[in-house]
Amino acid sequence: MLCHNVLQYADDVGAVVKAMCHALRPDGLISVLSVNRYSEAYRQALQRLDLEAAYASLDATSIMTTIFGVSTRAYAGEDLRQPLREVGCSVIGEYGVRCVCDYIPNNDIKSDPTFFAQLERLEYALSDKYPYYLLARYFQVIGRKNAWQDKGKA
């Protein structure tokens, strides 16, 4: 089950996670992906070169989307552990997605095949390496519905 770039728009994260996990069979997997609140200060400082905005976003609980121009809730991976556990899922993995790419302000260089290959190699290396994955633009949490979990209660 995929829940990618949804939770930041939801009013009740627990209810969304509960509904998603209810549909899972025992041992079923759920992948949750969302904008990482820890990344906003880095995005403001490194991509936009706006140090005041970076400072102001250090404790942000919401992030303004650049595509839709709306304010969304800001989460980090650890914010999803408890809601998953409450519905009978075990967290089996946490990853960073786009650990470096989004902070490189020059998008043209990303089209260079040599640079892109090096960037891809670095991204894979950082995606599950502590503490680097904590600063990625997106976080991913993978959960597994416990086999013992009563499907009617999840």
C-alpha positions in Angstrom: 0.0 0.0 0.0 1.4 3.4 -1.0 0.6 6.6 0.9 2.9 9.0 -0.8 2.6 12.8 -0.4 -0.8 12.5 1.2 -0.4 12.9 4.9 0.8 16.5 4.8 -2.7 17.4 3.4 -4.7 15.4 5.9 -6.4 16.8 9.0 -6.1 13.6 11.0 -3.0 11.5 10.3 -4.0 8.8 12.7 -7.3 8.3 10.9 -5.6 8.1 7.5 -3.0 5.6 8.7 -5.8 3.6 10.4 -7.8 3.4 7.2 -4.8 2.5 5.0 -3.6 -0.2 7.4 -7.1 -1.6 7.8 -7.0 -2.6 4.1 -3.7 -4.5 4.6 -3.5 -8.2 5.1 -1.4 -9.5 7.9 2.3 -9.1 6.9 1.2 -6.5 4.3 3.4 -3.5 3.7 2.7 0.2 3.8 5.0 2.8 2.4 4.5 6.4 3.7 6.3 9.2 2.0 6.1 12.9 2.9 8.0 16.2 2.8 10.5 16.2 5.6 10.1 19.1 8.1 13.9 18.9 8.8 14.6 19.7 5.2 12.9 23.1 5.0 15.7 25.1 6.6 18.2 23.5 4.2 16.0 24.1 1.2 15.6 27.8 2.1 19.3 28.3 2.8 20.9 26.2 0.1 18.5 26.3 -2.8 16.9 29.7 -2.3 19.9 31.4 -0.5 17.4 32.9 2.0 19.0 32.6 5.4 16.3 34.5 7.2 13.6 32.1 5.9 15.9 29.2 6.8 16.2 30.5 10.3 12.4 31.1 10.6 11.7 27.6 9.4 13.8 25.8 12.0 10.8 24.8 14.2 8.2 24.9 11.4 5.1 22.8 11.8 3.9 23.7 8.3 5.6 24.2 4.9 4.3 26.2 2.0 4.2 24.0 -1.2 5.9 25.5 -4.2 3.6 23.6 -6.7 0.2 24.2 -5.2 1.0 27.4 -3.1 -0.8 26.0 0.0 0.4 25.5 3.5 0.8 21.9 4.5 1.6 20.1 7.8 5.3 19.4 8.3 6.3 15.9 9.6 9.4 13.9 10.1 9.8 10.2 10.0 9.6 9.7 13.7 6.2 11.4 13.7 4.8 8.4 11.8 6.2 5.6 14.0 3.5 5.9 16.7 0.5 6.1 14.4 1.7 3.0 12.6 2.3 1.1 15.8 -1.2 2.1 17.2 -2.8 0.3 14.3 -0.7 -2.8 14.6 2.2 -2.2 12.2 5.9 -2.6 12.9 8.2 0.0 11.4 10.7 -2.0 9.3 12.6 0.8 7.5 13.1 4.6 7.4 14.7 6.3 4.5 15.6 9.7 3.0 14.5 10.5 -0.5 16.3 13.2 -2.5 19.0 13.6 0.2 21.1 16.0 -1.9 19.4 16.6 -5.2 16.9 19.2 -4.0 19.5 21.3 -2.4 21.5 21.8 -5.6 20.3 25.1 -7.0 21.7 24.5 -10.5 19.2 22.2 -12.2 21.0 22.2 -15.5 24.0 20.3 -14.1 21.6 17.5 -13.1 21.2 16.8 -16.9 24.8 16.0 -17.3 25.1 12.2 -17.5 28.4 12.1 -15.5 27.1 14.4 -12.8 23.8 12.6 -12.6 25.5 9.2 -12.2 27.6 10.6 -9.3 24.5 12.2 -7.8 22.5 8.9 -8.1 25.4 7.0 -6.4 25.5 9.5 -3.6 21.7 9.5 -3.1 21.6 5.8 -2.7 24.5 5.8 -0.3 22.8 8.5 1.9 19.2 7.2 1.7 19.6 4.9 4.7 22.7 6.1 6.4 22.3 7.9 9.7 22.2 10.8 10.2 22.1 11.9 6.5 18.7 10.5 5.7 17.2 12.7 8.4 17.9 15.8 6.3 16.5 14.5 2.9 13.8 16.5 1.3 11.4 13.6 1.7 11.2 10.8 4.3 9.9 7.3 3.7 8.7 5.0 6.5 7.9 1.4 5.7 5.6 -0.5 8.0 4.5 -4.2 8.1 1.1 -5.1 9.5 1.7 -7.6 12.3 0.6 -11.1 11.5 -1.1 -11.4 14.9 -3.1 -8.2 14.3 -6.8 -8.7 14.2 -7.8 -7.4 10.8 -11.1 -6.0 12.3 -9.2 -3.7 14.8 -6.6 -2.3 12.5 
